[in-house]
């Protein structure tokens, strides 16, 4: 699911959402996004 979809669901359901993503070319670059 795309990051904006997780953010929308987190806000609309009053729940927390978590997205873990990694850059395809350089796996050292990772992102952790938390929505509440």
C-alpha positions as CSV (number, residue, x, y, z in Angstrom):
1,X,0.0,0.0,0.0
2,X,1.4,3.5,-0.8
3,X,2.4,5.8,2.0
4,X,-0.5,8.2,1.5
5,X,-2.9,5.3,1.7
6,X,-1.6,4.3,5.1
7,X,-1.7,8.0,6.3
8,X,-5.4,8.2,5.1
9,X,-6.4,5.0,6.8
10,X,-4.7,6.0,10.0
11,X,-6.4,9.3,10.1
12,X,-9.9,8.1,9.0
13,X,-10.0,5.1,11.5
14,X,-8.3,7.0,14.4
15,X,-5.6,4.3,14.5
16,X,-1.8,4.3,14.2
17,X,-0.1,3.4,10.9
18,X,3.4,2.4,10.1
19,X,5.3,2.4,6.8
20,X,8.7,0.8,6.3
21,X,10.4,1.5,3.0
22,X,13.8,0.9,1.4
23,X,15.4,2.4,-1.6
24,X,15.7,-0.2,-4.3
25,X,19.1,0.8,-5.6
26,X,20.8,1.3,-2.2
27,X,19.4,-0.8,0.6
28,X,21.3,1.2,3.2
29,X,18.8,4.0,2.8
30,X,15.7,3.0,4.7
31,X,12.7,5.1,5.9
32,X,10.4,4.5,8.8
33,X,7.2,6.6,8.8
34,X,4.7,6.6,11.7
35,X,1.3,8.2,11.4
36,X,-1.1,8.8,14.2
